[in-house]
């Protein structure tokens, strides 16, 4: 099943494997407070960033915590997650408004193609963290092996996190 077709159906809940969290973690200041606005405590963002010594605040729509409503209430050093595919434009717009450093794992193909996103990215400062392999996602945390292999590359669009406008990282898919 292709991720873009599933996401296009309004089903945006795809989970990030551990190996895709680790590349961004190396750019974060030790002991940071991180808001993960599309995550629960089952999330690998929550688990891995907590293990690395960060104070992680997960919020999720399933608990009535809507990113677009709660975002002004969360004080943090960074906002990091894998946002809903169908809302990526709105998510980035809100992130740029908040002016908090952020990193969002998204499909990079076509990210600038809509006029709205083109203008938004043109008018804001951001960085890109390219990964050397495609990320495979989970549909359910009970799965031990990611099963959704999208036909596009994923990477991080960040703001005020990376040392350069474009950075490259290698992922180890053995670290599920």
Beta strands, then each sheet from edge to edge (+ up, - down):
strand 1: 33-36
strand 2: 55-58
strand 3: 78-81
strand 4: 102-107
strand 5: 127-131
strand 6: 136-137
strand 7: 148-149
strand 8: 154-159
strand 9: 166-169
sheet 1: 2+ 1+ 3+ 4+ 8- 5+ 9+
sheet 2: 6+ 7-
end
